[in-house]
Amino acid sequence: MNIIAKANARKVIEEYCIEKPSGLNLIKIANAEYLSVDYIEIKNGAGKISFKDGYGAIGISNKITDKGQQNFVLAHELGHYFNERKNPQTIICTEKDLTSRSGREYDANVFAGELVMHEPWFLEFTKGKRLSSSLLSETADYFNTSLSSAAMRYAEIGPVPTAIILTTDGVVKFSKCNKDFPYQYIEHGMKVNNNSYTSNYYKGEIIPTSAEEIPLEAWFWNDNNYKKDQFIMEQNIPMPNYNSCLTLLWEG
């Protein structure tokens, strides 16, 4: 289904004659599809959509204050509509659903990623630019999306093979590795290793703002390609409001 979800996003871009990110107005697209958009209280949810007979309503949690995250949630809910509009229903999406790797939530994420960060636009913006936390922040701003979604998109199609890891409370919650990155296995739910600067962050210590070399076993000790005495580059983006950290990994 994710191939269809990507095709659905590209169809929206084509039908609404969107030529660049600044021309993408998700609220206008929603309204043109007879979907209202409101910022509401959603218990234990980030977004919500209900639709039937060509009409519907989208709700975005009023607890989300970051404009980029609001925009990605809206794109995710639009994904449910364009992927599933033949089946009238109500769907409530949690924060966890926004990083889902399976089922309808994954399809909605694929749609949202392609709609907001259309592959040709993304490759053009990142081409020739050095991978760093600053680049990902600039990318999120340029595409009006969340930092985590920009990082995940980079891991998926960015020019430098990389791995992206999201941790919360010192535990791995999500990861994505580029298909050309040599190490692919990161155990979800594992505690952050002491060999990583991410561990220092959760201990309340000051961590480097630039990329630093760390032992490979800090993250990939259980990967099939793991070898002792090898190193990778690590850079961390603290997210203190969520007691989380976004970690970038690539070969030096």
C-alpha positions in Angstrom: 0.0 0.0 0.0 2.9 2.4 0.7 3.6 2.7 -3.1 0.0 3.7 -3.6 0.2 6.2 -0.7 3.2 7.8 -2.3 1.4 7.9 -5.7 -1.6 9.5 -4.0 0.5 12.3 -2.6 2.1 12.9 -5.9 -1.3 13.0 -7.5 -2.4 15.7 -5.0 0.7 17.8 -5.9 -0.1 17.4 -9.6 -3.8 18.1 -9.4 -3.3 21.2 -7.2 -0.5 22.4 -9.5 2.0 22.7 -6.6 5.4 23.6 -7.9 7.4 24.2 -4.7 7.1 23.8 -0.9 6.0 27.4 -0.4 3.0 26.8 -2.6 1.7 23.9 -0.5 -1.2 25.0 1.7 -2.6 21.9 3.4 -5.6 23.7 5.0 -6.7 25.0 1.5 -6.3 21.5 0.1 -8.4 20.1 3.0 -11.1 22.7 2.5 -11.1 22.0 -1.3 -11.8 18.4 -0.4 -14.7 19.5 1.9 -12.7 18.7 5.0 -12.8 21.2 7.8 -9.7 21.7 10.0 -9.8 22.7 13.7 -7.4 22.7 16.6 -9.1 20.8 19.4 -8.5 18.8 22.5 -7.9 15.2 21.6 -7.4 12.9 24.6 -4.2 10.8 24.1 -4.1 11.8 20.5 -2.2 14.1 18.1 -4.7 14.1 15.3 -8.2 13.0 14.3 -10.2 12.6 11.1 -13.8 11.7 10.3 -15.2 11.4 6.8 -18.3 10.1 5.0 -19.9 10.7 1.6 -17.4 13.3 0.4 -17.3 15.4 3.6 -15.3 15.3 6.8 -13.5 17.0 9.6 -9.9 17.0 10.7 -8.8 17.8 14.3 -5.3 18.6 15.4 -4.4 18.5 19.1 -4.3 22.0 20.6 -1.5 20.8 22.8 0.8 20.8 19.7 2.4 24.2 19.5 5.1 23.6 16.9 3.9 24.8 13.5 5.9 22.3 11.7 4.5 19.4 13.7 1.0 20.7 13.3 1.5 20.7 9.5 2.9 17.2 9.5 -0.1 15.9 11.6 -2.4 17.6 9.1 -0.6 15.9 6.2 -0.9 12.6 8.1 -4.6 13.0 8.5 -5.0 13.9 4.8 -3.1 10.7 4.1 -5.9 8.7 5.8 -8.4 10.5 3.7 -6.7 10.1 0.3 -5.7 6.6 1.0 -8.9 5.4 2.6 -11.8 7.7 1.5 -13.8 4.9 0.0 -14.4 3.6 3.6 -16.3 6.1 5.8 -14.7 6.1 9.3 -13.3 8.0 12.3 -9.6 7.6 13.0 -7.7 9.0 16.0 -3.9 9.1 15.7 -1.4 9.1 18.6 2.1 10.5 18.6 3.3 6.9 18.2 1.3 6.5 15.0 3.3 9.4 13.5 6.4 7.1 13.4 4.6 3.8 12.7 6.3 1.4 10.4 3.3 -0.8 9.5 -0.3 -0.8 8.5 -2.5 2.2 7.7 -0.6 4.6 10.0 2.6 3.8 8.0 0.7 4.5 4.8 -0.5 7.8 6.1 3.1 8.7 7.1 4.4 7.8 3.6 1.7 10.0 2.1 2.6 12.9 4.5 6.3 12.6 3.9 5.9 12.6 0.1 3.3 15.4 0.1 5.2 17.8 2.5 8.7 16.8 1.4 8.2 15.8 -2.2 11.2 13.8 -3.3 12.5 16.1 -6.1 12.1 19.1 -3.8 13.9 17.4 -1.0 16.8 16.2 -3.1 17.3 19.6 -4.6 17.3 21.3 -1.2 19.8 18.9 0.4 22.1 18.4 -2.6 25.7 19.3 -1.9 25.0 20.2 1.7 26.9 18.7 4.6 24.8 16.5 6.9 24.4 18.1 10.3 21.8 19.0 12.9 21.7 22.5 11.4 20.9 21.1 8.0 18.0 19.1 9.4 16.7 22.2 11.3 16.9 24.2 8.1 15.1 21.4 6.2 12.3 21.3 8.7 11.9 25.1 8.4 12.0 25.1 4.6 9.3 22.4 4.3 7.3 23.6 7.3 7.4 20.2 9.0 8.6 18.7 12.3 12.2 18.1 12.9 11.7 14.4 13.5 9.8 14.0 10.1 12.6 15.9 8.3 15.2 13.7 9.9 13.3 10.5 8.9 12.9 11.8 5.4 16.6 12.4 5.2 17.3 8.9 6.4 15.0 7.6 3.7 16.2 9.5 0.7 19.0 11.9 1.7 22.3 12.0 -0.2 24.4 10.8 2.7 23.5 7.3 4.0 22.6 7.8 7.6 20.6 6.4 10.6 18.2 8.4 12.7 17.3 7.4 16.2 14.6 8.9 18.4 15.0 8.2 22.1 12.8 9.2 25.0 13.7 8.9 28.7 16.9 7.2 27.6 15.1 4.4 25.6 15.0 3.9 21.8 11.5 4.7 20.6 12.1 4.8 16.8 14.9 4.4 14.3 15.3 4.6 10.6 18.3 3.6 8.5 19.0 4.5 4.9 19.1 1.3 2.8 22.7 2.0 1.9 23.8 2.6 5.5 26.0 -0.5 6.4 24.3 -1.1 9.8 20.6 -1.7 10.0 19.7 -3.2 13.3 18.9 -1.1 16.3 16.9 -2.7 19.1 13.8 -0.7 19.9 13.2 -0.4 23.6 16.9 -0.7 24.4 18.5 1.7 26.8 21.0 4.2 25.4 24.5 2.9 25.6 27.1 4.6 27.8 29.5 4.9 24.8 27.1 7.3 23.1 26.9 11.0 23.9 23.1 10.5 23.9 23.7 8.8 27.3 25.5 11.9 28.6 22.5 14.0 27.6 20.1 11.9 29.7 22.5 12.2 32.6 22.1 15.9 32.5 25.7 16.5 31.2 26.8 19.0 28.6 27.2 17.2 25.2 29.0 18.3 22.0 27.0 20.5 19.6 29.1 19.2 16.7 29.4 15.7 15.3 31.8 13.4 17.2 33.3 10.0 16.6 32.0 7.2 18.8 32.6 3.4 19.0 30.3 1.5 16.7 29.1 -0.7 19.6 27.3 2.3 21.1 24.4 1.6 18.8 25.2 -1.4 16.6 26.8 -4.0 18.8 24.0 -6.5 17.8 24.1 -5.8 14.1 25.3 -8.5 11.7 28.0 -6.2 10.3 29.3 -5.2 13.6 33.1 -5.4 14.1 35.2 -4.3 17.0 37.4 -1.2 17.0 35.3 0.6 14.4 33.8 4.1 14.7 30.9 6.2 13.4 30.0 9.8 13.6 27.2 10.9 16.0 25.4 14.2 16.4 22.6 14.8 18.8 19.6 17.2 18.8 18.2 17.5 22.3 14.4 17.8 22.6 14.1 18.7 26.3 10.4 19.6 26.1 9.7 15.9 25.4 12.6 14.5 27.4 13.8 13.2 24.1 16.8 13.3 21.8 17.2 12.9 18.1 20.5 11.2 17.1 22.1 11.2 13.7 24.7 8.6 12.8 26.8 8.3 9.6 30.2 7.0 8.6 33.1 9.4 8.9 
